[in-house]
């Protein structure tokens, strides 16, 4: 299930139903909610009745009256159409989410200790059902891992491109429906009943984004109603003055004058203004839950930003090869590139490119080398390649060092403690600089560390400076350790950061308001 795209206000799924909604909203009970447009509808009906009466009697000068009637009804219908478009937006987004949910299939296990399964619709799952989710599968519903470990892509929920490790036991066993398993397999016990999953709550959240009047809009409506009442009394006195002067003014002219005087345009465009604000936020991937949220955007004084994908590009890039003593940078780069030739991740591709650009090591064909690629798994936290009797591994520093220890136990050469300590020292230095260390070993020998760096988005420091001038404080939230977070925060130019935070729900950014706490587009707390 992919993340649903924001529905444009010009989408046919919104515009076509809105045309019918413009006429259905001519119901007096609905129109009465907008006093200005209710008055316009009343005078439109009055002039229409008078026009039909004059048409039957054959009165002259009906062209002017007909033109006035057309403009009056167009004004009323346009206001209704704008309101229907605003309401249709939330419905279309909710329908998109429902379609994505209904298309998800699940591998329901016949028994918890077995691997035999049958395919069922994800929406038919019940609490305590156990499903098997393998590499490439979508997790069909919220649940808890009871067996296995896997790398999970939570981009559809959190917006972060970097996958996370989920395993049974501990605080990393919870999984969310709509996320995708990238490697290995897991058994998941369903913990959410139908209608109460994260996706269901998201649908309810989107449906709750229907058009709602804001406090400012309510106050403006009261003002418009008062002005309308004043102009009603003003226009009602005109026939008396005209009669006193010996003249007469047609009712249709009085109606035209009245509609011109009252703030019809403001009353008709209130909904359109709200739509424009919500649509502009959607273009920036922000779902405004109501007009209140749009207004709250003007009261923001603190902006909470997720690091990955918001402040950084989300894909770590290799920036440096750090060999241990006795190993040349060329040798480390060559081994790192060989281990990454079949690695299709952004990190793997960046290692190949860095080795080529910095040391002139051109990529080689895995087939010609007769090499066997070792894929990354959540258990090993390593990948690599075996060729010509050589074994190359790259991965998390602790995992590679553990791998070397096992090799030594199996009869291979033991890694000297001094080399292991040097590798760990380099890794700590990289972490303090805000990077991610990746160890490389060949034939039981630690070669060095690759420096993977979170690339801060270009120009974001200047944007934060502009926000600071506006009186808005920026805070970065990340799951990284404090040293890494501090380095990235300093490079990005944020005012403060919160490190080692585990997200409970998903959002790329949130805001707090001077008047009250507000969240755009959804709640994304850290604990």
KALINQUI-V758780 format. One record per backbone hydrogen bond with DSSP energy under -0.5 kcal/mol. CO is the residue of the C=O (numbers start at 1). NH is the residue of the N-H. E is the energy in kcal/mol with one decimal. If there is no record, write none. Layout:
# KALINQUI-V758780
CO/NH/E  CO/NH/E
This chain:
# KALINQUI-V758780
8/11/-1.6  11/14/-1.7  11/15/-2.5  12/16/-2.0  14/18/-1.6  15/19/-1.5  16/19/-0.6  16/20/-1.1  17/21/-2.2  18/22/-1.9  19/23/-0.8  20/23/-0.6  20/24/-2.1  21/25/-1.8  23/26/-1.6  24/27/-1.0  27/30/-0.9  27/31/-2.4  28/32/-2.1  30/33/-1.3  31/34/-2.0  33/35/-0.5  34/38/-2.3  35/39/-2.2  36/40/-2.1  37/41/-2.3  38/42/-2.1  39/43/-2.5  40/44/-2.1  41/45/-2.3  42/46/-2.3  43/47/-2.6  44/48/-1.9  45/49/-2.2  46/50/-2.2  47/51/-2.4  48/52/-2.4  49/53/-2.1  50/54/-2.6  51/55/-2.5  52/56/-2.0  53/57/-1.9  54/58/-0.9  54/59/-2.5  61/65/-0.8  62/66/-2.7  63/67/-2.0  64/68/-2.1  65/69/-2.4  66/70/-2.2  67/71/-2.0  68/72/-2.1  69/73/-2.5  70/74/-2.3  71/75/-2.0  72/76/-1.9  73/77/-2.8  74/78/-2.5  75/79/-1.9  76/80/-2.0  77/81/-2.7  78/82/-2.5  79/83/-1.8  80/84/-2.4  81/85/-2.3  82/86/-1.9  83/87/-1.9  84/88/-2.4  85/89/-1.4  86/90/-0.8  87/91/-1.3  88/92/-2.5  89/93/-2.0  90/94/-2.2  91/95/-2.3  92/96/-1.9  93/97/-1.9  94/98/-2.5  95/99/-2.3  96/100/-1.9  97/101/-2.4  98/102/-2.6  99/103/-1.3  101/104/-1.1  104/122/-2.9  106/108/-1.0  106/120/-2.6  107/132/-2.6  108/118/-2.1  111/114/-1.2  116/110/-2.4  118/108/-2.2  120/106/-3.2  121/124/-1.7  122/125/-1.1  126/129/-2.0  129/190/-3.1  130/109/-2.6  131/188/-2.8  132/107/-0.5  132/134/-0.5  133/186/-2.2  134/137/-2.7  137/181/-2.3  138/140/-0.5  139/178/-2.8  142/191/-1.7  142/192/-1.0  143/175/-2.4  144/189/-3.1  145/169/-0.7  147/187/-2.7  148/168/-1.5  149/185/-0.6  150/152/-0.5  150/166/-2.7  151/182/-3.6  151/183/-1.1  152/154/-0.8  152/164/-2.6  153/180/-2.2  154/157/-1.4  154/158/-3.5  154/159/-0.7  155/159/-1.2  164/152/-3.5  166/150/-2.5  169/172/-0.7  170/173/-0.5  172/167/-1.4  173/145/-2.7  175/143/-2.0  176/179/-1.6  179/139/-3.2  180/153/-3.6  181/136/-3.6  183/151/-0.7  184/135/-0.9  185/149/-0.7  186/133/-2.7  186/188/-0.5  187/146/-2.6  187/147/-1.1  188/131/-2.6  188/190/-0.6  189/144/-2.2  190/128/-3.2  193/196/-2.3  197/201/-2.5  198/202/-2.3  199/203/-2.3  200/204/-2.4  201/205/-2.1  202/206/-2.5  203/207/-2.7  204/208/-1.6  206/209/-1.7  207/210/-1.0  212/291/-0.6  214/218/-2.6  215/219/-2.3  216/220/-2.3  217/221/-2.4  218/222/-2.0  219/223/-2.0  220/224/-2.7  221/225/-2.5  222/226/-2.1  223/227/-2.4  224/228/-2.6  225/229/-2.2  226/230/-2.0  227/231/-2.3  228/232/-2.1  229/233/-2.0  230/234/-2.0  231/235/-2.8  232/236/-2.1  233/237/-1.0  234/237/-0.5  235/238/-1.0  235/239/-0.6  237/241/-1.7  238/242/-2.6  239/243/-2.7  240/244/-2.1  241/245/-1.5  242/247/-3.2  243/246/-1.3  250/254/-1.8  251/255/-2.7  252/256/-2.3  253/257/-2.5  254/258/-2.8  255/259/-2.8  256/260/-1.8  257/261/-2.1  258/262/-2.5  259/264/-0.5  262/264/-2.7  263/267/-2.1  264/268/-2.6  265/269/-2.2  266/270/-0.9  269/273/-3.0  270/274/-1.9  271/275/-2.5  272/276/-2.5  273/277/-2.1  274/278/-2.3  275/279/-3.1  276/280/-2.1  277/281/-1.7  278/282/-2.1  279/283/-1.7  280/284/-0.5  281/284/-1.2  281/286/-2.1  282/285/-2.3  285/287/-0.5  286/288/-0.8  287/289/-0.6  287/521/-0.6  290/293/-0.7  290/294/-1.2  291/295/-2.3  292/296/-2.5  293/297/-1.4  295/298/-1.4  296/299/-1.9  297/300/-0.7  299/514/-2.5  301/473/-2.9  302/304/-0.5  302/512/-2.4  303/305/-0.6  303/475/-2.8  304/510/-2.9  305/477/-3.2  306/311/-0.7  307/310/-1.2  307/311/-1.9  307/312/-2.4  311/457/-2.5  314/316/-0.6  317/453/-3.0  320/322/-0.5  320/451/-2.9  321/323/-0.7  322/449/-2.8  324/327/-1.7  328/332/-2.1  329/333/-2.7  330/334/-2.3  331/335/-2.1  332/336/-2.6  333/337/-2.3  334/338/-2.1  335/339/-2.1  336/340/-0.6  337/340/-0.9  337/341/-0.8  338/341/-0.7  340/343/-1.1  342/344/-0.8  345/349/-2.5  346/350/-2.0  347/351/-1.6  348/352/-1.7  349/353/-2.2  350/354/-2.5  351/355/-2.3  352/356/-1.7  353/357/-2.8  354/358/-2.7  355/359/-1.4  355/361/-1.8  356/360/-1.1  360/362/-0.8  364/366/-0.5  365/369/-1.8  366/371/-2.2  367/370/-1.0  371/373/-0.6  372/386/-2.4  373/375/-0.7  374/384/-2.2  377/381/-2.6  381/396/-1.8  382/377/-0.8  383/394/-2.9  384/374/-2.9  385/392/-2.8  386/372/-2.8  387/390/-3.3  390/387/-2.1  391/443/-2.9  392/385/-2.1  393/441/-2.8  394/383/-2.5  395/439/-2.2  396/400/-2.6  397/401/-2.4  398/402/-2.0  399/403/-2.1  400/404/-2.3  401/405/-1.9  402/406/-2.1  403/407/-2.0  404/408/-2.1  405/409/-2.0  406/410/-1.7  407/412/-2.9  408/411/-1.4  414/416/-0.5  416/420/-2.2  417/421/-2.8  418/422/-2.1  419/423/-2.5  420/424/-2.3  421/425/-2.3  422/426/-2.4  423/427/-2.2  424/428/-2.4  425/429/-2.2  426/430/-2.3  427/431/-2.3  428/432/-2.4  429/433/-1.2  430/435/-2.6  431/434/-1.6  434/454/-0.6  436/452/-2.6  438/450/-3.4  439/395/-1.8  440/447/-2.7  440/448/-1.3  441/393/-2.5  442/445/-1.0  445/442/-2.8  447/324/-2.1  448/440/-2.2  449/322/-3.2  450/438/-1.7  450/452/-0.8  451/319/-2.9  451/320/-0.9  452/436/-3.7  453/317/-2.4  453/455/-0.7  454/456/-0.6  455/313/-2.6  457/460/-1.6  459/463/-1.6  460/464/-2.3  461/465/-1.8  462/466/-1.9  463/467/-2.2  464/468/-2.3  465/469/-1.8  466/470/-1.3  467/472/-2.8  468/471/-1.4  471/473/-0.5  473/303/-3.4  474/495/-1.0  474/496/-1.3  475/305/-3.2  476/498/-3.2  477/307/-1.8  478/501/-2.3  480/500/-2.0  481/485/-2.6  482/486/-2.6  483/487/-1.8  484/488/-2.1  485/489/-2.7  486/490/-2.1  487/491/-1.9  488/492/-2.7  489/493/-1.9  489/494/-1.4  496/476/-2.4  498/478/-2.4  501/503/-0.6  502/527/-1.1  508/306/-2.2  510/304/-2.8  511/518/-0.6  512/301/-2.0  512/302/-1.4  516/513/-1.4  518/511/-0.5  525/504/-1.7  525/505/-0.5
